[in-house]
């Protein structure tokens, strides 16, 4: 056989054997997480499939024999790389441009100001105050300011962050998002007496949607208050999610440039952020059949859960211990800003609009 006759690509069976074990393991964990998400005990606590998949992946990853872990490595990389990016693109099917119009300019302004201030505070406090790596600070900031675990996962490939940095950021979203979900109904009861946040239940719902981490946590907290608050909160949260795309496009500008390169930032604008916007526009124009949108929505949930399971499998407790208390402290400070600063921003915008 001559050199020119040697195949340049491995046989299909060899590729399948290379990525199959890890991909299958991630898919099984994702399936279990998606099923558990439907359980009322999980839904009432705001524990979605992404969080559950991460926790199960991390728990299983510590018990995998070294040999099996090596066999699964390629499939895990595929799940937390290309499959994650595809999931972020399809996430745009949850939104339309009508969501922005329904919220009004005041609601969009609250969302935008809360997001920008939280992300800037995360970068400044994280790097200068707590000495965290810029990637860790931005991951925690993205999870706190945009849409929780999904935002952390979406920013990971842009920042080229390590698995343990991503897992720490997701853990902070779980801790403080769950705390917010339990706290906000009580804040609403206090607000009914003190009147800190105007606009009735709808106004409080806007505040809730602009400041709570995860979509599931927003829904759970909003429903605990009432239908009017829940509707306003979900719309505000979805507009926040839509802001993920411009944030992903802007993030490379916040990263250090390579030595000797005074021009382009380190990372090119991510294709999946552009795809996200395109999908939102297609969904807004209703160019896709409803059955296809439903099917793609199910596929998106599966892709994101699979990516989160892969992230958990690739995370080790020793790395999380090495991260220390500083990431948790940063997340705590951001949580305090979301509650207090978010209320101040909501009040200021409301006064200007009135």
N, C-alpha and C positions, 0 to 999 in steps of 0.2 A: 504494500500500500504506500503510495507516495504521500508526501507532506500535503500536497494540494487536495488529496482525497480525504484527509482527516476532517471529520465534522467540526465546524467552528462553534457549534452550540451543543450543550449536553442533551441527550435524548429526553423526551418528555417524561418518561418513567423516572429518570434520574432526578429531574427537577421536582417532580411530585414527591419523591422520597426525601428530597432535601427540605422542602418547605411544608410537607404534609403533616408531620407529627405536631409541630408547634402550632400550625394554623388550626388543626383539628382541636387541639387542647383549648386554644383561645375561643373557638366557636362554641365548644361545649360549655365553657364558663359563661360566655355571653348569653347562651340560651337559658341557662339556669337563672342568671340575673334578670333577664326579661320576664321569666315566669314568676320569679319572686316579687318583681315590681308590682304585679297585679294583686298581690296579697294585701288585704286591707291593713294589716298591722304595719307593713312597710310603707304603704301609701300615706297613712295617717301621720307618719314620722318624716315625710318628705324624702325618703330614701329611694332614689331612682335607680334605674338599671346601671348607669355609669358608675355610681358609687359602689353598688353591690358587686359589680364585676371587678372593680379594683380591689376591694377587700378580699374577695374570694381568690383572685389571682395572687395577691400578696401572701395569703395564708398558704395556698398550695405551693407557691414558688419556693418557700422555705423547706418544704418537705420533699422536693424532687431530688432523686438521686443525681449525682453529678453527670453520669453518662446520659441519662434521659434528658437532663437540662441542655446538654450540648447538642443532642439530636433535635431538640425543639427550638434552638436559637434562631435559625433562619426563618422559620414560620413566624416567630414572635416579632422579629424585625420587620417582616412584611406587614403584619397586622398593625404595628404602631407607626408605620411609615405611610406607604401608599394607600392602605385601606383607611387610615385616619383622615388623610387629605380628601379622599372621596366622600367620607362621611361629613366632613365640614361643608363641602360643596352642596350636598343634598340637604343639609340643615336649612338652607334657604327656602325649602318648600314649606316651612312653617310660617313664613312671613309674606306679606304683600305690602305694596306701597300705601294701600288704603289704611293700614295700621297707623301710619304716621299722620295721615289726614284726620283720622278719628281721634287721635290724642290731642291735636292742636299744637300750635307753636309753643305754648307755655309748657306743656308736658314734654315736648321734645327738648326744650331748653333745660328743664330739670334733669332729664336723663343725661344730656350732653355734659352739663356742668358737674354732675355727680361723677360721671365716668372720668372726665379729664382730671378733675381735682384728685380723685382717688388714685388714679394711675401715676400722676405726678408726685403725690405724697408717698406712694409706695417706692418709687425710684429714689426720691430724696432721702426719706427715712431709712430705707433698706440699705442703700450704699454708703451714705455719709454718716447716718446715725448709728446703724447697727453693723456696718462693715460686711454686709452680705454681698455675694456675687451679683452683678447686675442682672444676670439671667434669672436667678432665684427671686429677686425683688420684683422684676417685671412679671414673672409667672404668678406670684401671689397677688400682685396688683391687678392683673388681667382677670384672675378668678374672682377677686372681690368686686371689681368694677363693672364687669360685663355679664357673664353668664356662667359663673362657676366652673365646674370641671370641664365642660365643653370648651370654654375659652382657654383654660390652661392647656388642654390637649391641642387646640388649634394654634396657639402661640409657640408650642414646643418646637416644631420644625423650623419656624422662623428664627428662633433664638438659638437653635442647635443645643438645647439644654440636655443635661444628663437625666437618666431615668429617675434617680433619687431626688433631683431637684423638682421634677414634675410631680412625683408622688407626695413630697412634702407640701407643695402648693395645693394639690387636691385635698390632702388631709386637712389643711386649714379651712378650705371651703366647706368641708363636711362639718367640722367642729363649730365654726361660727355661723354658718348658714343654718344649721340645726338650732343653734341658740337663738338666732333671729326669728326663726319660724315659731318658736315657743314664746318669744318676748313680744312680738308685734301685736298679737291680740290683746295682751295686757296693756301695751302702750295705747292702743285704740281706746280701751276703757278709760284710761287716765285722760286721754285727749278729749273724750266726751265731756269731761268735767272742766278741764283747764282750757281747752280751745287753742292749743299751741298750733295745730295744723288745721287750717280752714278748708272749706269745700265739702264738709260732711263726709260720708263714707266714701264717695268717689274721690275726694281730695286725699283722704288717707290712703286709699288704694293706689293712687298715683305715687305717693311717697313710698309706700311699701314696694311697689314694682320697680322703683328707681334705686332701691337700696339693699334689697335682699339678694343673696348670691345666686341660688339655683332656681330654675323655672319651677321644678316640683315643690320647692320650699315656698315660693311665691303663691302658688296655687293653694297649697295647704293652709298657709296663713290667711290668705284672702277669704277662703271659704269659711274659716273659723270666725271671721268677722261678719260676713254677709255677702249676698250676691252682688250688690252694687260695688262694694269694695273689691271683690274678687275680679269682676269684669275690668274695672279700671286698672287694677294691679297687673293683670295678664297682658293687657295692651301695652302698658308702660314697659313691662319686662320684655315683650317681644320687640319693641323699638330698640331697647338696649341691646338685645341680641343682634339686631340688624347693624348696629354700630361696630360689630366685630370685624367686618370687612375693612373699613377704613383704618381701624386700629392696626390690623395685620399689615396693611400697606405702609403705615407710618412707622411701625416698630423698627425696621432697619435703620432709620435715621437716628434712633437712640442708641445704636450699638457702636462700639469703637471701630474705626476703620483700620484695615491692615496697614502695616508700616510701609511708607513710601507711596501710599495710595491716597491722594487728596481729593479724589473724585467720587466714584460711586460708593455707597455703603457696602458693608460686608455681605449682606444677603440681598438678592434680587427680589423685587416684589413677588410674593407668592402667587402662583397660578391659581391655587385653590381659593384665595380671597376674591380674585376676579370671577372665578366660576360661581362663588357664593352669590355675588351681586347679580350675575346673569340669571341664575336660577330664581332669585327673588323676583326679577323683572318678568321672567316667563310665567311664574306663578301668578303675578299680579295681572298679567294680560290674559290669563286663563287659556293659554295656548296648548296646555297639556290636558289630555283626557282625565276625568276625575278618578277613574279606576287606576290609571298609571300613577297619578299623584299619591294615591293611597299605598300602592305597591312600593313606590320609591320611598315613601315615609317609613314603611316597615323595614326596607333595606337599610335606610339611614340609621334607624335605631339599632339594627343588628351590627352595622359596621362600627358605630361608635362604641357599643358595648364590647365588641371584639377587641378594638384597640385599647380600651381601658383594661380589659383582662390581660392583654399582653403587657401593658405597663406594670400591672401588679406583679405578674410573673417575673418581670425583669428588675424588680425592686427587692432589696435585701435590708433586713432590720439593722444590720451594722451600719449601712450607709445612712439610714434615717437617724440613728443615734448620733452619728458623726455630725449631722446637720445642727444638732443642739437646739437650744430654746429660742434663739434669735428669730428664726422664721415664724414661730408661733407668736412671739411678741409683736412682730411686724403685723401679722394678721389681726391680732387683738387691737392694735392702734388703728388699723384701717376699719375694723368693725365699729369702733367707737366713733370714727369720723363719719361712717355711713349713717349711723343712727343720729348723731348730733348735727354734723355738718349737712347731712341730707335734709334734715328738718329745716335748718337755716336757709339752705338754697331754695327749698320748696316755698318757704314763706316769702323770701325776697322776690322770686319770680311771680308769685301770686299777687304781691303788692304792685309790681310793675304792670302786670296784665290787667289789674283792676283799675 
